[in-house]
Amino acid sequence: MQTINANGYSVYFNETIYSYLNEILLPKEYSKIFVLVDSKTSEHCLPNFLANLATEIEIEIIEFEAGEQYKNIETCFEIWSALTELGADRKSIILNLGGGVVTDLGGFIASTFKRGIEYINVPTTLLAMVDASIGGKNGVDLGNLKNQIGTITTPKAVLIDTNFLTTLPQNEMRSGLAEMLKHGLIQDKAYWDKFKNLNNLSTDDLDKLIHQSIEIKNNIVLQDPTENGIRKALNFGHTLGHAIESYLLENEDKNPLLHGEAIAIGMILESYLSLQKNLISNDEYQEIKYIISDIFEQVSFTREDIEKIIALLIHDKKNEFGKVQFALLDKIGNVKINQFIDNELIFSAFEDYKN
């Protein structure tokens, strides 16, 4: 697949990634290589990754526990300390090998350690390949509030090896699929239409869809790297989706959702809001609701749940002057940013989701 040129870096695919790595990882360029992994990628992905590296530079592995609950400042402190103890300097490089938690947290660590060292993202989940590793957004959660602390600092490169997807369970694949569906809904109706019959997709088709999904996100980021305008379109489904994800994470009596599972609900809810704002037709809404509901299981919410989810919206990063802002669909394939919605309409969206 063809390399994608991004904002000051490139996205390489499959057969090209190890030749690229082995070409740049030279002693005259870097003092030390640090590979950041979580406990899952350490087991399932690291051996194959290291087997393909050919470099004379010393390699150190830093591992932390897998899970969104470890995407926090405490984990960062431990990794900053490990980097210091292992002799990292400003000519060291970090290779973030893992899913969205690893690439988000690893990018943040690299962008802040000694005021910034180079890093490369090597995403191993579908979600990280099409979304988390692309665009230079890095960060950690503040308690259960998603991505409240972070930077926008681009990687040296992003390396996509779709062979890593064979290590994933089905729920992780579905989680990544949610972001691909979003890319079609906000930018490319023809791309969205390709997901209407997933049973007909081959492995080659998936590789092409991943490539196209990255192109869609990259094209938006290139127009607005610091999210002052059109990049907010990428938050479709995320205003309510992040609030749902945070609420379920912070309540021990609730079953937490993967990021994409929460975003899938958010997309249905925010499509309903788009319908009520006369931005999409009822036929478009029903199509979106049917396709997403056919992939993701429905989750039940009580009135109390919804009230607490709405209370979390005030922490959304798009907000300005204390007002919650949504990115809503303007027909399938287009989006309108900075849309204000009252709480009663959000309650109506949850009510429709239940039915």
C-alpha positions, -999 to 999 in steps of 0.1 A, spaced: 0 0 0 12 35 -8 28 56 19 7 85 32 23 118 37 10 135 69 18 167 88 56 165 90 57 126 90 47 97 69 25 66 75 42 34 62 24 1 56 32 -36 60 62 -46 39 78 -12 40 79 -6 78 108 -27 88 130 -16 60 122 20 70 130 13 107 162 -5 100 173 23 77 168 51 102 178 34 135 216 41 132 240 48 161 249 82 146 212 92 148 200 77 181 217 70 214 192 44 226 160 28 215 131 24 240 102 1 231 70 9 251 45 -19 254 17 -29 277 14 -64 291 -7 -76 262 15 -64 233 46 -76 252 32 -111 250 15 -111 216 34 -85 194 68 -77 208 86 -110 199 77 -106 162 85 -69 162 120 -74 177 127 -103 153 124 -78 124 146 -51 139 182 -50 128 201 -23 146 234 -19 165 217 5 190 209 -8 225 172 -16 229 154 -13 263 118 -26 268 95 -6 291 62 -24 300 32 -13 319 -2 -30 327 -27 -31 299 -60 -12 303 -76 22 300 -74 26 338 -35 28 335 -36 56 311 -28 82 337 -2 105 351 9 78 377 19 55 348 37 84 331 56 91 362 68 55 364 78 55 328 96 89 330 115 75 360 124 43 341 137 63 311 158 83 335 172 53 353 179 36 320 199 65 307 176 81 281 187 114 267 174 138 241 189 116 213 169 86 224 138 74 206 106 57 218 88 32 197 52 29 209 41 -7 202 5 -12 211 -31 0 209 -45 34 216 -36 35 252 1 28 244 3 53 215 -16 80 234 4 76 265 37 70 248 34 100 226 27 122 256 57 108 275 80 114 245 67 149 239 73 159 276 105 139 286 134 163 285 111 187 267 106 163 239 123 134 223 114 116 190 89 88 189 73 64 164 39 48 167 35 12 158 -2 5 163 -13 -31 169 -50 -27 172 -75 -16 145 -86 14 166 -50 26 169 -42 21 133 -71 41 119 -74 67 147 -54 69 179 -19 68 163 -27 93 135 -27 131 139 -3 138 167 -28 140 196 -13 125 227 -26 124 263 -37 107 294 -70 106 314 -76 127 345 -94 102 368 -120 88 344 -122 119 323 -109 110 288 -77 127 275 -78 157 297 -41 161 299 -20 160 267 -2 176 238 -4 178 200 31 166 190 35 147 157 55 114 156 85 108 134 65 82 116 35 58 120 41 22 110 11 0 101 16 -38 101 -19 -53 96 -5 -87 106 -8 -76 142 -46 -77 138 -45 -115 139 -37 -112 176 -70 -93 184 -102 -107 198 -134 -98 179 -146 -71 203 -113 -52 198 -118 -54 160 -153 -41 163 -140 -13 185 -117 -1 157 -145 -5 132 -165 22 149 -139 48 140 -139 36 104 -176 40 102 -173 75 116 -148 85 89 -173 75 63 -202 93 80 -184 126 84 -165 127 51 -172 100 25 -206 85 18 -191 60 -7 -167 48 20 -196 44 44 -216 24 18 -188 -2 17 -197 -13 53 -233 -22 45 -224 -58 40 -194 -67 61 -197 -104 53 -184 -98 18 -151 -82 30 -118 -101 25 -85 -95 42 -73 -75 12 -105 -54 14 -98 -47 51 -62 -35 43 -76 -11 17 -103 1 40 -77 8 67 -56 28 42 -86 48 31 -97 55 67 -63 69 75 -64 90 44 -97 105 55 -85 114 89 -52 126 76 -69 149 51 -89 165 79 -59 169 102 -38 185 74 -64 213 71 -65 219 109 -36 204 129 -45 221 162 -83 215 161 -95 251 158 -120 243 131 -127 213 108 -107 188 129 -136 190 154 -155 169 128 -135 139 140 -153 142 173 -187 131 158 -200 105 182 -174 113 208 -191 140 228 -216 116 242 -194 86 235 -166 98 258 -191 107 285 -206 72 283 -172 56 284 -161 78 314 -193 71 333 -191 34 329 -154 34 339 -159 53 371 -188 31 384 -177 -3 396 -212 -17 394 -213 -10 356 -197 -30 328 -171 -8 311 -171 -4 273 -142 -4 249 -136 30 233 -152 21 200 -182 4 217 -190 37 235 -184 57 203 -208 35 184 -236 45 209 -225 81 207 -228 80 169 -264 67 171 -273 93 197 -257 122 178 -272 110 145 -306 114 163 -296 149 173 -286 156 137 -321 144 126 -338 166 152 -318 196 139 -330 188 103 -295 181 92 -301 145 80 -333 127 68 -352 101 87 -341 75 61 -304 84 67 -309 82 105 -326 48 103 -298 35 80 -271 47 104 -289 33 134 -296 -1 117 -260 -6 105 -243 4 138 -269 -16 159 -263 -47 137 -226 -46 147 -227 -35 184 -248 -48 212 -273 -24 228 -265 -11 263 -292 -2 288 -293 32 305 -315 43 334 -327 79 338 -302 84 366 -274 70 343 -284 95 316 -284 124 340 -249 116 352 -236 111 316 -250 146 307 -233 161 337 -200 148 324 -204 166 291 -192 199 306 -156 184 306 -156 178 268 -126 193 252 -146 211 224 -165 232 249 -160 269 249 -172 295 275 -189 267 295 -211 256 266 -212 220 253 -206 218 215 -214 189 192 -201 179 158 -232 167 140 -239 151 106 -250 173 77 -262 145 55 -241 113 53 -206 124 43 -207 159 57 -206 175 92 -214 207 110 -193 217 140 -200 239 170 -237 228 173 -255 235 206 -280 210 220 -303 212 250 -305 185 276 -340 174 269 -331 166 233 -303 144 246 -328 126 268 -349 121 237 -319 106 219 -314 80 246 -351 72 246 -350 66 208 -318 45 212 -336 22 236 -363 16 210 
